[in-house]
Amino acid sequence: MAGQAQVLNEAVRRATTTRQVFVSSAALAFLPDAVRSAGGRVPMIIADRNTMEAAGRDALASLGQVGLADIEPILLEAVPRVKPHASLARGIADAIKAQGAIPVAVGSGVINDLTKYAAEIAGVPYVCVATAASMDGYAASGAALLDDGFKRTLDCAPPVSIVADLDVIARAPARMAGWGYGDLAGKIVAGADWKLADLLGEEPINHEPFALVQDNVRGWLSQPDAIGAGNPAAMGDLVNGLLVSGFAMQAHGNSRPASGAEHLISHVWEMERLTYEGEPAAHGACVGIGTVAILALYEWFLGQHIDENVVAQARGAASTPEAVEAEIEAAFTDRHIADSARTEMRVKMERAPRRAERLATLAADWPALREELRRYCIAPDEMETWLRAAGAAAHPGDLGLPLAQLAKEYRRARLIRRRFTILDLLDDLGWLDKGIAALMAGEGFWGRRSKGQGIAVSMP
């Protein structure tokens, strides 16, 4: 854990906004220091019923001991969980401004994102108290919230201080560590997708944030059995990995260092409010499944032969603006989601004139490019095994979804963000449907997981 702590310390040193991070047993004792470092305002706890019990009361006690617990907490109530609505964050911002307070988020993903955006609107810094090793957004800039029905990453600053009490985190439901492990697993795809975009001239790599994640992600993922067993040292490393991933995003200014096509699959499900056993599907569970799905697609893609003849045959194969519009219309019944997808794809289609250059580079450099991408990928079977050992979701059935639905998500995911990923390259080649069908066939990756029966897939 000492090595991982050193990586975290270096990430904090390079951070643009966050100045203090306390990760230890009994770290709540440092909360008054964290609040004082944020300025002279009185703290306002923001939590839900679960996180208030997990850490909110102890946070209030810690603040009260030094005379900093004068404002009534905001207790968010919803069944089964608080929803990430931007409108709710705006209401929180009004309360912050009315009290002249500094907000203290006590919770994980949704609580943190709501508070982060509320603090941005209110024009004040905020402090984060992490309650679970469930996601990587604690230290990240931007908040993933539902705004007009579409999940967007809204611009806002990260916390000025983070308190991660490992005693609190150890008491969180075990499945939440599985969610965090799933979110970290997605960094494998994020690295491959960014490397692909860089090699094809679409988005140059920012080397420090890239290295911060990619030089360490395999170490963070190396103890899935210990994570599944709740081992304290492994849990500490998991927390460090999630925080460092957030700092990489903070350093880069957006989520590119930690998010690729696997997150796009997750975002489709989250935007459409996928539920499982009566609760909203957890972000990390969706990302874990998306990670296996995209690694399987990479495995298929990297097994193909590409040369000038392949590129010549692909001429005219990419989606036209008319085809994209028809696909969006068929893919999304929610008008808000469809309209936002149109906006994202318009930006993406502006890069269409570069398609010939991308494919020429691909054909000319394919052997070297393939080997470079293999350095960043992990076999999907191995990733699936790791996720299972950590108690994380790895198959669409883990969220009650049939494989035929996943086949559709490969295509729908490409439509919701302008970010260039393997899904876009396969569309350039006219291979996206071909690759999906290969994975779903009886001997394909997902077909084998359906007892060799294959999946009937209808493509547009």
Secondary structure, DSSP 8 states (H G I E B T S, - for coil): -HHHHHHHHHHHHH-SS--EEEEETTGGGGHHHHHHHT-S-EEEEEEEHHHIIIIIHHHHHHHHTTT---S--EEE--SSS---BHHHHHHHHHHHHHHTEEEEEEESHHHHHHHHHHHHHHT---EEEE--S--S-TT-SSEEEEETTEEEEE-----SEEEEEHHHHHTS-HHHHHHHHHHHHHHHHHHHHHHHHHHTTSS---HHHHHHHHTTHHHHTS-HHHHHTT-HHHHHHHHHHHHHHHHHHHHHTSSGGG-SHHHHHHHHHHHTT-EETTEE--HHHHHHHHHHHHHHHHHHHHTS---HHHHHHTTT-S--HHHHHHHHHHH--SHHHHHHHHHHHHHHHTTGGGHHHHHHHHHHHHHHHHHHHHHH---HHHHHHHHHHTT---SGGGGT--HHHHHHHHHHHHTS-----HHHHHHHHT-HHHHHHHHHSTTSHHHHTTTT--------
